[in-house]
Amino acid sequence: MDEPRRRTIAIFSAQYLPHMGGVENFTKGLSSALERKGVHAIVVTSAYGDAPEHEDESNGVEVFRLPSAQLLDGRLPIVRNGGRTRELLDEVKRRMPDGVFVNTRFYGLSLMGARFARELGITPVVLDHGSSYIGFGVPVLDSVVHAYERAMTRKIRSCSPRFFGVSEKSAEWLRTFGITPSGVIHNAIDAEGFREQASGRDFRTELGIGKDVLLVCFVGRILKEKGVDTLLGVARILEEKDLPVAFAVAGDGPDMALLQDDTPNNLHVLGRLGRTDVAALFGASNLHFFPSRYPEGLPTSILESAAVGIPSLVSDVAGAREAIPSDEYGIVLEDATAPVCAEVISWYLDNPDVLETQGKNARKWVESAFSWDNTARQAIEACGV
């Protein structure tokens, strides 16, 4: 007797692993959690590097990578609307998805996913991962990008999807475009799994950092908008004060030169790390520092640091006050300039007991409030599957 067909959700995400980023990790976590709940997950994404066109992951997730061009250092993938793209989408259609879940509003692949849902008679669910316009710091370019985002949002709205935000701020940002959000579907983390996957790397020994030194880590894309320039300013201030603080920076990106030119002695640039090494870095650190100005949704790095019991010092980006609901869990700064951040880190030196307490509270909170089981359940309910 044939086995009954499993419920199936197609997740359209403009970028996916091996491309690194928050949305990519979100898609990986959600698809894995759906499979654990008995819902087949199909990820439809853009081709990247030499990743296979079609892939069956070990956890049961299927991945289809559509022919694409990667623009703006991979930040803007453009799907090629040729015959091979249609053939791959027909393969997805043959899996008879019961729901279509679209990550972000403004990519061509997002619009493709919303239209794909309507072809099947399905109401698409669109999850927004931002909280303001993306900017590059160049007024002319930014105006073009903002106009593009508004135009793409109008097009995806024409498909009459249900819109959600990945955080409260993200959901509120949708109102800028005249969209009434249906709710929030939070970013999440497998806290226990993240801790257990930590590699055996001893970063303090590698970098020559003693146990009496406060180790502050930064994990993310190396972009000015992510606060890399602020990080550099803080390191210089604390170096001038000759305080026992060291910084370890994990990541890669277009602004790497900022960290490689005239680097302070207390700042160590590790480059891009795999997730097992990232977990080990958090475990070796005392504090996670993320002074981002980027239009975040809910930064994965805040959840990762909490998962290993390390508090975060962050700017007031979207999702920060949900992951850090009070100063008992970490610190969210409205003024995240270098002098202010340096002052707070100096304060932590004199209050190590606060670091320990915040870390324990953050771990308990993220384990209870930001599990993939909860997020997958919310996605299933939103899709009506």
C-alpha positions, 0 to 999 in steps of 0.5 A, spaced: 500 500 500 502 506 498 504 511 503 499 517 504 502 523 501 505 528 506 503 535 507 508 539 503 510 547 504 515 550 498 519 555 501 521 561 496 528 564 499 532 568 494 538 566 498 540 559 501 546 555 503 552 555 502 551 563 501 551 565 508 546 570 512 541 571 517 535 569 512 539 563 509 540 560 516 532 562 518 530 558 512 535 552 514 532 552 521 525 552 519 525 547 513 529 542 518 523 543 523 518 542 518 521 536 516 521 534 524 514 535 524 512 531 518 511 536 513 515 536 507 519 542 506 522 544 499 526 550 498 526 554 492 532 559 491 537 562 487 543 558 484 550 560 488 557 557 486 557 550 485 552 548 489 547 542 486 541 544 482 537 539 485 539 536 492 536 532 497 538 534 504 540 528 509 534 531 514 529 530 508 529 537 505 529 538 498 532 544 495 531 547 488 536 552 485 534 556 479 539 559 474 541 566 477 546 572 476 549 574 483 549 582 483 552 586 488 557 581 491 551 576 492 546 581 495 541 581 489 540 575 486 537 575 479 533 569 477 533 567 469 527 566 467 528 561 462 526 554 460 530 551 465 527 555 471 520 553 468 522 546 468 525 546 475 518 550 478 514 544 474 518 539 478 516 543 484 509 543 482 509 536 481 510 535 489 503 538 490 505 543 495 499 545 500 502 551 502 507 557 499 512 561 504 516 566 501 522 570 505 522 577 504 518 582 499 523 585 494 527 580 491 525 577 484 524 570 486 520 572 492 515 575 487 516 569 483 514 565 489 508 569 490 505 568 483 507 560 483 502 560 489 497 563 486 498 559 480 496 553 484 490 557 488 494 558 494 494 564 498 502 565 499 505 567 506 510 572 505 515 573 511 518 580 512 526 580 515 527 588 515 525 594 519 527 599 514 530 601 507 536 598 505 541 603 504 548 603 502 550 610 504 550 613 497 544 618 496 543 617 489 544 609 489 539 609 496 534 613 492 534 607 486 534 602 491 528 604 495 524 606 489 526 598 487 523 596 494 517 600 493 515 597 486 517 590 488 512 591 494 507 593 490 507 587 485 508 582 490 501 585 494 498 584 487 498 577 489 494 578 495 499 574 500 498 574 508 504 578 510 508 577 517 514 580 520 520 576 523 519 581 529 515 586 532 519 592 529 519 588 522 511 587 522 510 594 524 515 596 518 510 593 513 505 599 515 510 603 511 507 600 505 500 600 507 500 593 509 496 590 515 501 585 518 497 578 520 502 577 525 509 575 527 513 569 526 519 569 530 527 567 528 529 562 532 534 557 534 536 550 536 539 552 542 542 545 545 544 543 538 548 550 537 551 548 543 553 541 542 556 542 535 561 547 538 568 545 535 574 544 539 578 550 537 580 554 543 580 561 541 583 564 547 589 560 546 590 561 539 589 568 539 594 569 546 588 572 550 588 570 557 583 568 562 583 575 565 581 578 559 574 580 557 573 577 550 568 581 546 566 577 540 562 580 533 559 575 528 556 577 522 557 580 515 563 585 515 559 591 513 559 598 515 552 598 516 553 592 521 557 597 525 564 594 524 566 602 524 563 602 531 567 596 533 573 599 530 572 605 534 571 602 541 577 597 540 581 603 539 578 607 545 579 601 550 586 600 547 588 607 549 585 606 556 590 600 556 584 596 559 584 588 559 579 587 553 580 583 547 575 583 540 574 577 536 571 578 529 568 573 525 565 574 518 567 576 511 564 582 507 565 588 502 568 592 508 573 587 510 579 592 509 576 597 514 579 591 519 585 590 516 588 597 515 591 599 522 588 594 526 588 595 533 592 590 537 586 588 541 582 586 535 583 579 532 580 578 525 578 571 524 575 571 517 569 567 516 568 561 520 563 555 520 557 554 525 561 549 529 567 554 530 562 560 531 559 556 537 566 555 540 567 562 539 561 564 543 563 559 548 570 562 549 567 569 549 564 573 555 560 578 551 557 579 544 557 586 541 553 587 535 552 595 534 548 594 527 545 600 523 542 595 518 535 594 517 535 587 521 529 583 522 531 579 528 539 578 528 541 570 529 547 572 532 543 575 538 540 568 539 546 564 538 550 568 543 544 567 548 544 559 547 551 558 550 549 563 555 553 569 553 549 576 554 549 581 548 550 588 548 547 591 541 544 597 538 536 598 538 535 594 532 529 590 530 528 584 534 533 586 540 528 588 545 524 581 544 530 577 545 533 582 550 526 584 554 530 587 560 537 589 562 537 582 566 538 579 559 543 583 556 543 591 554 540 594 548 543 601 547 539 607 543 545 611 543 550 605 540 556 610 538 563 608 540 564 612 546 558 610 549 559 602 547 566 603 550 563 606 557 559 600 557 564 595 556 568 598 561 563 598 566 562 590 565 570 589 567 568 592 574 561 588 574 563 580 572 557 578 576 552 581 571 555 578 565 554 571 568 547 573 571 545 576 564 548 570 560 544 565 565 537 569 564 538 570 556 539 562 555 533 560 559 529 566 555 531 564 548 530 556 550 523 558 552 521 563 547 525 562 540 525 555 539 524 552 532 518 548 534 514 554 535 516 557 529 515 551 525 508 551 528 506 558 526 509 557 519 504 551 518 498 555 521 499 561 517 500 557 511 493 553 513 497 546 512 
